[in-house]
Amino acid sequence: MRPLTEHDIRTSFINCSKGEAKRAGLPRDLADLPWDDLDFLGWRDPGAPERAYLVAEADGSLVGVALRVTSGASRSFTARSMCSFCLTTHTSGGVALMTARRTGEPGRQGNTVGQYLCADLACSLYLRGKREAAGAGVVEESLTPAEKAARAHANVRAFLDKVTA
């Protein structure tokens, strides 16, 4: 992914108001992110942990969505969950249900789309082996990192299509 500026990020949001986009807490280390290893930019709001954001390139444009992180019942340490984007398995809260308000009339009516995602939205780093999921163990796949990245990109795109449908 190409490096993004604050302006790029704030103007990419499609499912929140300009005021909400302006108030969104951006990653503190924006300039230092490993851009070459990112398939999309995802982060939790440092000032509001129940908020998260995702910005991805789709058809040559940036598309950003504001997400809400739902707080669920705590799971036992041995329970495993899988991220819908990168298919990384995690234990103990490593996956969270995140919902995005849909665009247009469905969004104004309160409709949302949800996915179970890596709680830290570091999918790109997990699928490239740059970060390990705590306690999840290793699930061997025969796909190359490039193939995993392509799969994750397709999964992100499918999610964005549901938000805009």
N, C-alpha and C positions, 0 to 999 in steps of 0.2 A: 504494500500500500504506500502511496506517496505521502510524505509528511503533510499534515494539515495544520492550518492556522486556527486561531480562536474564531476568526470571522468565518472561515470555511465551515467549521463545526456548527456555530450558532445559526447560520443561514440554511443549513441542510435539513433542519427538523421539519417533518411533515405532519406530525400529529399533536402539536402543541402550539400555543399562541407565541407571538414574538416576545411577549413579556416573560413567558415561562422559559423560552429558549435563552433569553438574556440573563435570567436568574440561575440557570443550570450551573452547577458546580463542575468545572472542568478538571481533568487530571492535573495535579500540581506539576508533574514532570513532563508536560506535553512535548517540549523540545527534545527531551532525552529518551523518548520511547523508541523501541526497536522497530522502526517503521518497515524495514525490509522483511521482518518476520511476521508482520501483521496482515491478515486477510480482511479484517475490519477493526475498527476502533470501538472497544467496549469498555465501560467503566462504571463503577458505583460512585454516586455523588458523595464526596468526602464530608459534606455537611449534612446530608440527609440520606442515611444508609438504605432507606426504603425506596430510593429513586436510583435508577440506572439509565444508561444511555448507550445507544449503538449507532455508529455511523459507518456505512458501507458504500462502496461504489457499485452502481447498478446502471447499466446502459450508458456509461460515460459520465454519469452525474453522481453527486453525493446524495445519499438518502439517510437522514437521521431520524431515529425514533426515540421518544421518551418512554421509559419502562417503569413499571411499579413492581417492586419485589414483595411478594406475599409472604407473610410470616406464617409458617405452618407448625405443626406439632414437631417437637424434636424427635429425631429417629435414633435408634440404637446405633452404637458405633459400628456394628457389623452390617447394617443395612447399606445397600449399594444403590446408587442412582446414576442414570446416564444422561449426559447433556444431549439435547436434540440437534445441536449444531455440529459438534466435533466428535460425538460418540465416546467421549472420555467418561469412564466410570469413576465415581467419587464415593467416599463414605462420609458420615458425620457432617452433614450440612454443606457439602461441596457443590451441590446442585440446588438451585432455587427456582420456584415457579415465578416467571416474570411475565407480566401482561403489558400489552401496548394498546392504547386507545386507537380504534380504527379511524381512518380519515373520512371526511365528508359527513353525510347524513347519518350513517351508522354510528360514527363516533359521537356526533351530537346527541344521539339517543342513548349513549352510554355503552355501546358494544365494544368489546375488547377481544384481543387474540392473545393466547398465552402459550408459552413453551417452557419446558424445563431446561435450564441453561446452567453452565458453569457459574457458580455464584460470584466469581471474580471476573467473569467474561474474558478470561485469558485463553480462550479456545485455541487461538493460533499458536500460542506457546506450548500448550499441551500436545497438539498434534505434531509439532516439530521436535518434541523431546527436550525443549528448553525449560520446561517446568514439569514437575511430577505431581500427580494428584495424591494428596495425603491419604495413606492407608488403603488406597484402592487396589494396589497390586497392578501387575502388568497384563494387559490383554493383547496377545500377539495378533497382528494383522499382517497380511501379505501386501498391503498397499504401500506405495512409496509415500514419503511426506508430501510430494507434489499432488499425488492422487487424493490423499486425505484432505489437503487444502482445497482441491477442486470440489470434493464432496461437501466440505463445510461451507464453501462459497455458495453452492447450490442450495443447501439447507437454509442459509441466511436469506438468499434471494426468495425462496419459497415463503419464508416467514414475512418478508417485506411485502410480497404480493398479497398475502392474506390481510396485512394491515391496510393496504390500499384498495382491496377488492370491494 
